[in-house]
Amino acid sequence: MSGWQRFGILLVCIFAVMVLFPNYDGLGLSFLGMAFILWTGGIILLSLITNIFALYRWETFNRVLTFAVFFAIVYTLLWYFPQEDKVSPINKLKYGQYPTKADIDKGIKRLTFNFDFLHRNALRDENYSNQKEIVRPEQDEKNPKQAVKKQAKQLIEIFVEDEK
């Protein structure tokens, strides 16, 4: 297999871990970014070595090398991927906590974004499916600017009261 195919395996592994174990925060995303950079460098290095020594001619060696890279990628992602509950995914699997359908749905939902390109209306409720609370201006047909200012003032007052 070529380096591009190993790179594709890396992307599939990263997305699979993100979907199967969606209880990560910003630290998880930075970990995945660094793992992506590290493994991309490793794949480039392996490709250079196999091309310099003409190891690409031995198909069996290439397949074994690709399987070794695949298992190393999966192992490092599962062992070190930070979760919110401070338990690594490999320990969850070891203790029988397998990903459920709800986890997979949550993981897929975290990878989506919230804008409908067909209707291009930013005020539709469907555009805000991943957000917990929608803050919208009150509908005032006569003077919408006044309604927006009024609601902004209320939000500022709420924010100031919460800080006390």
C-alpha positions in Angstrom: 0.0 0.0 0.0 1.1 3.5 -0.7 1.5 6.4 1.8 -1.8 7.9 0.5 -3.7 4.7 1.5 -2.1 4.7 4.9 -3.0 8.4 5.3 -6.6 7.4 4.4 -6.5 4.8 7.1 -5.3 7.4 9.6 -8.3 9.7 8.7 -10.8 6.8 9.0 -9.3 5.8 12.4 -9.5 9.4 13.8 -13.1 9.9 12.6 -14.1 6.5 14.0 -12.7 7.3 17.4 -14.4 10.7 17.4 -17.8 9.1 16.5 -17.5 6.1 18.9 -16.2 8.0 21.9 -17.8 11.5 21.7 -17.3 12.5 25.3 -14.3 14.7 24.6 -13.7 18.4 25.1 -11.3 20.9 23.6 -8.4 18.9 24.9 -9.5 15.9 22.9 -9.6 17.9 19.7 -6.1 19.3 20.3 -4.9 15.7 21.0 -6.4 14.5 17.7 -4.7 17.3 15.9 -1.4 16.5 17.4 -1.9 12.8 16.7 -2.8 13.6 13.1 0.4 15.6 12.7 2.5 12.9 14.4 1.1 10.0 12.4 1.3 11.9 9.1 5.0 12.4 9.8 5.4 8.7 10.6 3.6 7.7 7.4 5.8 10.0 5.3 8.9 8.6 7.0 7.7 5.0 6.4 7.0 5.8 2.7 10.4 7.4 2.2 12.2 4.4 3.8 10.2 1.9 1.7 10.9 3.8 -1.5 14.6 4.3 -0.7 15.2 0.6 -0.1 12.7 -0.5 -2.8 10.6 -2.4 -0.2 7.4 -1.5 -2.1 8.2 -4.5 -4.4 7.4 -7.0 -1.7 3.6 -6.9 -1.4 3.5 -9.2 1.7 5.9 -6.9 3.6 3.8 -3.8 2.6 0.6 -5.5 3.9 2.2 -6.4 7.2 3.6 -2.9 7.5 0.2 -1.4 6.8 -1.5 -3.6 9.4 1.2 -2.8 11.9 0.6 1.0 11.3 -3.1 0.5 11.5 -3.0 -1.3 14.8 -0.5 1.2 16.2 -2.7 4.1 15.2 -5.8 2.5 16.7 -3.9 1.6 19.9 -2.5 5.0 20.5 -5.8 6.8 19.8 -7.7 4.5 22.1 -5.1 4.5 24.9 -4.4 8.3 25.0 -7.6 9.9 23.7 -8.8 12.1 26.6 -12.4 11.8 27.8 -14.4 14.0 30.1 -14.7 11.2 32.7 -10.9 10.7 32.7 -11.2 7.0 31.6 -9.4 6.2 28.3 -11.4 4.4 25.6 -9.3 1.3 25.8 -10.1 1.0 29.5 -13.8 1.4 28.8 -13.6 -1.4 26.2 -11.6 -3.5 28.7 -14.3 -3.2 31.3 -17.2 -3.8 28.9 -18.4 -0.3 28.3 -18.9 -0.5 24.6 -20.2 2.5 22.5 -24.0 2.5 22.3 -26.3 3.8 19.6 -26.7 7.0 21.6 -22.9 7.5 21.7 -22.7 7.0 18.0 -25.6 9.4 17.3 -24.0 12.0 19.6 -20.6 11.5 17.8 -22.2 12.0 14.4 -24.1 15.0 15.6 -20.8 16.6 16.9 -19.3 16.3 13.5 -22.2 18.2 11.7 -22.7 21.9 11.3 -25.8 24.0 11.6 -26.5 25.8 8.4 -29.0 24.9 5.8 -27.6 25.9 2.4 -30.8 25.2 0.5 -33.0 27.8 2.3 -30.3 30.2 3.5 -32.4 31.5 6.4 -30.4 32.0 9.5 -33.5 32.4 11.7 -34.9 28.9 11.1 -35.0 26.6 14.2 -33.5 23.7 12.2 -30.2 25.6 11.9 -29.7 25.5 15.6 -30.2 21.8 16.2 -26.9 21.3 18.1 -27.2 24.3 20.4 -28.9 24.1 23.8 -30.6 27.5 23.9 -31.6 29.9 21.2 -31.6 33.5 22.0 -33.9 35.3 19.5 -35.2 38.8 19.4 -38.9 39.2 20.3 -41.0 39.5 17.2 -42.3 43.1 17.0 -43.8 43.9 13.6 -43.9 47.6 14.1 -40.4 48.3 15.4 -38.0 45.3 15.2 -34.9 47.4 16.1 -36.5 48.5 19.3 -37.3 44.9 20.2 -33.7 43.8 19.6 -32.4 46.6 21.7 -34.8 45.7 24.5 -33.8 42.1 24.5 -30.1 43.0 24.4 -30.6 45.2 27.4 -32.4 42.3 29.2 -29.5 39.9 28.4 -26.9 42.4 29.6 -28.9 42.8 32.9 -29.1 39.0 33.3 -25.3 38.7 32.6 -24.5 41.4 35.2 -26.8 39.9 37.8 -25.1 36.5 37.3 -21.6 37.9 38.0 -22.6 39.2 41.5 
